[in-house]
Amino acid sequence: MGKEFDYSSEAVEQRLEFVEALFTKYGAEPLDIDESNREKFGQRRLFKYNDSFYRVDEMKFEEDDKPFIILSCTDDVKYANIGLLEDIDALDFGDSDEKLEKAIRYAFGIETYPDDYSSSGI
């Protein structure tokens, strides 16, 4: 896992914005689709990279309520228009900037996932 992270709402928001900045760094375009569901369900903005749609968010999996960064994706424009994406990766908020950037390159297909990705810690 990564370093100890300050889970204040401001720190979480900054980290999510950092991941969205990585999306744009690699050529993803922010979209203004799915606005009603974004407002209704508190979803973040979608980004389009090549023929797929991506979103970053946070989710809690563990009993201690520690949130994780969630990368979600769909290649179906109908699902993107209503904000319905599949979760493709969960990352620790304390992960290094380099590790998060590598995860984005994997998700976008810029780099190929290694065979041992799930156990490698990137």
CYANA upper distance limits for C-alpha pairs under 8 A (distance plus 0.5 A):
  1 MET  CA     92 ASP  CA      7.11
  1 MET  CA     94 GLY  CA      7.91
  1 MET  CA     95 ASP  CA      7.45
  1 MET  CA    121 GLY  CA      8.22
  2 GLY  CA     92 ASP  CA      6.74
  2 GLY  CA     93 PHE  CA      7.81
  2 GLY  CA     94 GLY  CA      4.87
  2 GLY  CA     95 ASP  CA      4.82
  2 GLY  CA     96 SER  CA      7.39
  3 LYS  CA     94 GLY  CA      5.22
  3 LYS  CA     95 ASP  CA      7.04
  3 LYS  CA     96 SER  CA      8.47
  4 GLU  CA     94 GLY  CA      6.34
  5 PHE  CA     93 PHE  CA      6.92
  5 PHE  CA     94 GLY  CA      5.55
  6 ASP  CA     11 ALA  CA      6.76
  6 ASP  CA     12 VAL  CA      8.30
  7 TYR  CA     11 ALA  CA      6.62
  7 TYR  CA     12 VAL  CA      6.44
  7 TYR  CA     66 LYS  CA      8.49
  8 SER  CA     12 VAL  CA      6.71
  9 SER  CA     13 GLU  CA      6.55
 10 GLU  CA     14 GLN  CA      6.69
 11 ALA  CA     15 ARG  CA      6.76
 12 VAL  CA     16 LEU  CA      6.76
 12 VAL  CA     93 PHE  CA      8.08
 13 GLU  CA     17 GLU  CA      6.61
 14 GLN  CA     18 PHE  CA      6.65
 15 ARG  CA     19 VAL  CA      6.98
 15 ARG  CA     93 PHE  CA      7.62
 16 LEU  CA     20 GLU  CA      6.85
 16 LEU  CA     56 VAL  CA      7.18
 16 LEU  CA     57 ASP  CA      7.33
 16 LEU  CA     58 GLU  CA      8.49
 16 LEU  CA     69 ILE  CA      7.87
 17 GLU  CA     21 ALA  CA      6.61
 18 PHE  CA     22 LEU  CA      6.88
 19 VAL  CA     23 PHE  CA      6.91
 19 VAL  CA     56 VAL  CA      7.65
 19 VAL  CA    100 LEU  CA      7.78
 19 VAL  CA    101 GLU  CA      8.20
 20 GLU  CA     24 THR  CA      7.09
 20 GLU  CA     56 VAL  CA      7.50
 21 ALA  CA     25 LYS  CA      6.58
 22 LEU  CA     26 TYR  CA      6.85
 22 LEU  CA    101 GLU  CA      7.10
 22 LEU  CA    104 ILE  CA      7.69
 23 PHE  CA     27 GLY  CA      7.11
 23 PHE  CA     28 ALA  CA      5.75
 23 PHE  CA     29 GLU  CA      8.33
 23 PHE  CA     47 PHE  CA      7.85
 23 PHE  CA    104 ILE  CA      7.65
 24 THR  CA     28 ALA  CA      5.19
 24 THR  CA     29 GLU  CA      6.69
 24 THR  CA     30 PRO  CA      8.07
 26 TYR  CA    105 ARG  CA      8.42
 27 GLY  CA     49 TYR  CA      7.07
 28 ALA  CA     47 PHE  CA      6.19
 28 ALA  CA     48 LYS  CA      5.67
 28 ALA  CA     49 TYR  CA      4.88
 28 ALA  CA     50 ASN  CA      8.14
 29 GLU  CA     47 PHE  CA      5.68
 29 GLU  CA     48 LYS  CA      5.65
 29 GLU  CA     49 TYR  CA      7.09
 30 PRO  CA     45 ARG  CA      7.40
 30 PRO  CA     46 LEU  CA      6.51
 30 PRO  CA     47 PHE  CA      4.81
 30 PRO  CA     48 LYS  CA      7.01
 31 LEU  CA     45 ARG  CA      7.19
 31 LEU  CA     46 LEU  CA      6.05
 31 LEU  CA     47 PHE  CA      6.08
 31 LEU  CA     48 LYS  CA      7.52
 32 ASP  CA     45 ARG  CA      7.54
 32 ASP  CA     46 LEU  CA      7.89
 33 ILE  CA     46 LEU  CA      7.88
 33 ILE  CA     80 ALA  CA      8.29
 33 ILE  CA     81 ASN  CA      6.30
 33 ILE  CA     82 ILE  CA      8.48
 34 ASP  CA     38 ARG  CA      6.54
 34 ASP  CA     80 ALA  CA      7.71
 34 ASP  CA     81 ASN  CA      5.44
 34 ASP  CA     82 ILE  CA      5.64
 34 ASP  CA     83 GLY  CA      6.31
 35 GLU  CA     39 GLU  CA      6.69
 36 SER  CA     40 LYS  CA      6.54
 37 ASN  CA     41 PHE  CA      6.17
 37 ASN  CA     42 GLY  CA      8.08
 37 ASN  CA     43 GLN  CA      7.70
 37 ASN  CA     82 ILE  CA      6.94
 37 ASN  CA     83 GLY  CA      7.18
 38 ARG  CA     42 GLY  CA      5.72
 38 ARG  CA     43 GLN  CA      4.86
 38 ARG  CA     44 ARG  CA      6.82
 38 ARG  CA     45 ARG  CA      7.78
 38 ARG  CA     83 GLY  CA      7.78
 39 GLU  CA     43 GLN  CA      7.28
 43 GLN  CA     57 ASP  CA      7.98
 43 GLN  CA     83 GLY  CA      8.29
 44 ARG  CA     55 ARG  CA      7.16
 44 ARG  CA     56 VAL  CA      7.42
 44 ARG  CA     57 ASP  CA      7.19
 45 ARG  CA     55 ARG  CA      7.01
 46 LEU  CA     53 PHE  CA      6.86
 46 LEU  CA     54 TYR  CA      6.10
 46 LEU  CA     55 ARG  CA      5.51
 46 LEU  CA     80 ALA  CA      8.27
 46 LEU  CA     83 GLY  CA      8.36
 47 PHE  CA     53 PHE  CA      6.01
 47 PHE  CA     54 TYR  CA      5.62
 47 PHE  CA     55 ARG  CA      6.82
 48 LYS  CA     52 SER  CA      6.19
 48 LYS  CA     53 PHE  CA      4.97
 48 LYS  CA     54 TYR  CA      6.76
 49 TYR  CA     53 PHE  CA      6.80
 49 TYR  CA     54 TYR  CA      7.99
 49 TYR  CA    108 PHE  CA      7.70
 51 ASP  CA     75 ASP  CA      6.59
 52 SER  CA     73 CYS  CA      7.27
 52 SER  CA     74 THR  CA      6.20
 52 SER  CA     75 ASP  CA      4.73
 52 SER  CA     76 ASP  CA      7.87
 53 PHE  CA     73 CYS  CA      5.93
 53 PHE  CA     74 THR  CA      5.83
 53 PHE  CA     75 ASP  CA      6.53
 53 PHE  CA     76 ASP  CA      8.48
 53 PHE  CA     77 VAL  CA      8.34
 53 PHE  CA     80 ALA  CA      7.00
 54 TYR  CA     71 LEU  CA      7.58
 54 TYR  CA     72 SER  CA      6.03
 54 TYR  CA     73 CYS  CA      4.97
 54 TYR  CA     74 THR  CA      7.33
 54 TYR  CA     85 LEU  CA      8.25
 55 ARG  CA     71 LEU  CA      6.47
 55 ARG  CA     72 SER  CA      5.73
 55 ARG  CA     73 CYS  CA      7.04
 55 ARG  CA     85 LEU  CA      8.50
 56 VAL  CA     69 ILE  CA      7.34
 56 VAL  CA     70 ILE  CA      6.06
 56 VAL  CA     71 LEU  CA      5.27
 56 VAL  CA     72 SER  CA      6.80
 57 ASP  CA     69 ILE  CA      6.30
 57 ASP  CA     70 ILE  CA      5.61
 57 ASP  CA     71 LEU  CA      7.21
 58 GLU  CA     67 PRO  CA      6.42
 58 GLU  CA     68 PHE  CA      5.87
 58 GLU  CA     69 ILE  CA      5.18
 58 GLU  CA     70 ILE  CA      5.94
 59 MET  CA     67 PRO  CA      5.60
 59 MET  CA     68 PHE  CA      5.85
 59 MET  CA     69 ILE  CA      7.19
 59 MET  CA     70 ILE  CA      7.08
 60 LYS  CA     65 ASP  CA      6.02
 60 LYS  CA     66 LYS  CA      6.25
 60 LYS  CA     67 PRO  CA      4.77
 60 LYS  CA     68 PHE  CA      6.62
 61 PHE  CA     65 ASP  CA      7.49
 61 PHE  CA     66 LYS  CA      7.79
 61 PHE  CA     67 PRO  CA      7.51
 61 PHE  CA     68 PHE  CA      8.15
 62 GLU  CA     66 LYS  CA      6.85
 67 PRO  CA     92 ASP  CA      8.34
 67 PRO  CA     93 PHE  CA      8.08
 68 PHE  CA     90 ALA  CA      6.54
 68 PHE  CA     91 LEU  CA      6.09
 68 PHE  CA     92 ASP  CA      5.68
 68 PHE  CA     93 PHE  CA      6.48
 69 ILE  CA     90 ALA  CA      6.07
 69 ILE  CA     91 LEU  CA      5.42
 69 ILE  CA     92 ASP  CA      6.61
 69 ILE  CA     93 PHE  CA      6.63
 70 ILE  CA     87 ASP  CA      7.10
 70 ILE  CA     88 ILE  CA      8.00
 70 ILE  CA     89 ASP  CA      6.30
 70 ILE  CA     90 ALA  CA      5.15
 70 ILE  CA     91 LEU  CA      6.92
 71 LEU  CA     87 ASP  CA      6.34
 71 LEU  CA     88 ILE  CA      6.18
 71 LEU  CA     89 ASP  CA      5.70
 71 LEU  CA     90 ALA  CA      6.98
 72 SER  CA     85 LEU  CA      6.13
 72 SER  CA     86 GLU  CA      5.67
 72 SER  CA     87 ASP  CA      4.63
 72 SER  CA     88 ILE  CA      5.82
 72 SER  CA     89 ASP  CA      7.65
 73 CYS  CA     85 LEU  CA      5.57
 73 CYS  CA     86 GLU  CA      5.84
 73 CYS  CA     87 ASP  CA      6.97
 73 CYS  CA     88 ILE  CA      7.18
 74 THR  CA     79 TYR  CA      7.59
 74 THR  CA     80 ALA  CA      7.14
 74 THR  CA     84 LEU  CA      8.15
 74 THR  CA     85 LEU  CA      5.60
 74 THR  CA     86 GLU  CA      6.76
 75 ASP  CA     80 ALA  CA      8.27
 76 ASP  CA     80 ALA  CA      6.78
 77 VAL  CA     81 ASN  CA      6.54
 78 LYS  CA     82 ILE  CA      7.33
 79 TYR  CA     83 GLY  CA      6.53
 79 TYR  CA     84 LEU  CA      5.41
 79 TYR  CA     85 LEU  CA      7.23
 80 ALA  CA     84 LEU  CA      6.30
 80 ALA  CA     85 LEU  CA      7.23
 88 ILE  CA    107 ALA  CA      8.28
 91 LEU  CA     95 ASP  CA      7.66
 91 LEU  CA    100 LEU  CA      8.07
 95 ASP  CA     99 LYS  CA      6.61
 95 ASP  CA    100 LEU  CA      7.03
 96 SER  CA    100 LEU  CA      6.87
 97 ASP  CA    101 GLU  CA      6.60
 98 GLU  CA    102 LYS  CA      6.65
 99 LYS  CA    103 ALA  CA      6.78
 99 LYS  CA    122 ILE  CA      7.10
100 LEU  CA    104 ILE  CA      6.90
101 GLU  CA    105 ARG  CA      6.87
102 LYS  CA    106 TYR  CA      6.74
102 LYS  CA    122 ILE  CA      8.01
103 ALA  CA    107 ALA  CA      6.60
103 ALA  CA    122 ILE  CA      8.02
104 ILE  CA    108 PHE  CA      6.53
105 ARG  CA    109 GLY  CA      6.58
105 ARG  CA    110 ILE  CA      5.44
105 ARG  CA    111 GLU  CA      6.04
106 TYR  CA    110 ILE  CA      6.52
106 TYR  CA    111 GLU  CA      5.50
106 TYR  CA    112 THR  CA      6.33
106 TYR  CA    113 TYR  CA      6.15
113 TYR  CA    117 TYR  CA      6.72
116 ASP  CA    120 SER  CA      6.18
117 TYR  CA    121 GLY  CA      7.33
117 TYR  CA    122 ILE  CA      6.70
